[in-house]
Amino acid sequence: MDGEVLRDDQWERLQEFVPGGRKGKRGPRSDGRRFFDAILWVARSGARWRDLPEKFGPYQTAKRRYYRWIEQGIFDRIFEAVTSDPDLEWLMVDATVIRANAQAAGARRKKGGPQAQALGRSRGGFGTKLHAVVDALGLPVRFELGPGQQNDMAPACDLITGLSADQVIADRAYDANRFYDLIRQQGGEPVVPPRRHRKHQHCYDHFAYKQRWGIEGFFARLKQWRRIATRYDKLAANFLGFVKLASIMFWLK
């Protein structure tokens, strides 16, 4: 599989954020690079943990370590580090529905139950909705996960708070006064076509709106990672870990 493992230059940028690997009496306690290659293989192939090739070590070890990284927020720290300098000439906001396999349902109560799943039913079926913000280069900056039936506007203001872009581009689903007010407060210009039922059909930059393909392209590339294109994870945090992993690789490409 193309891009199955990290390149040397990519590992050099990630190495300082990967815990473990300190030498003991019998050598390094853990191989961080091999583990990263293992989770990349799972994310790209969409396979079960138990199908992990032997060259990546015991699948139980990789699975436990992945969940531990989620709990410790390691993927968050790496993502924040690689996205520290986004191109804020403009931002694009949108959401996409990801179908969930039946296996994703039924999280145990002690793990948070339905509240920790971000799953629901929409016209597209049983799934989860990924809300995202990308920069002018189509690289991801922020995410939020919600149930499949969630309105696109629900997390929109939280997603762009603190991001001062020259323009914020979104489709008609984001035609809301509170969204416009926040963008203007942060020194930006909203580029959003008005809904047809609005009494006042405001003007917007039609040329800039054509750049919205950037976030559509991001979602298309993201869904080439098969563990993301179909959700199997019961907990939203575990699924979002794969989304962050793919996004980290987009920035390192």
Salt bridges, closest charged atoms under 4 A:
GLU4 OE2 - LYS55 NZ 2.77
ASP8 OD1 - ARG33 NH2 2.78
ASP9 OD1 - ARG7 NE 3.00
ASP51 OD2 - ARG48 NE 3.14
ASP76 OD1 - LYS244 NZ 2.29
ASP94 OD2 - ARG212 NH1 2.83
ASP152 OD1 - LYS129 NZ 2.87
ASP171 OD2 - ARG212 NH1 3.80
ASP175 OD2 - ARG198 NE 2.77
GLU216 OE2 - ARG212 NH1 3.07
ASP233 OD1 - ARG227 NH2 3.49
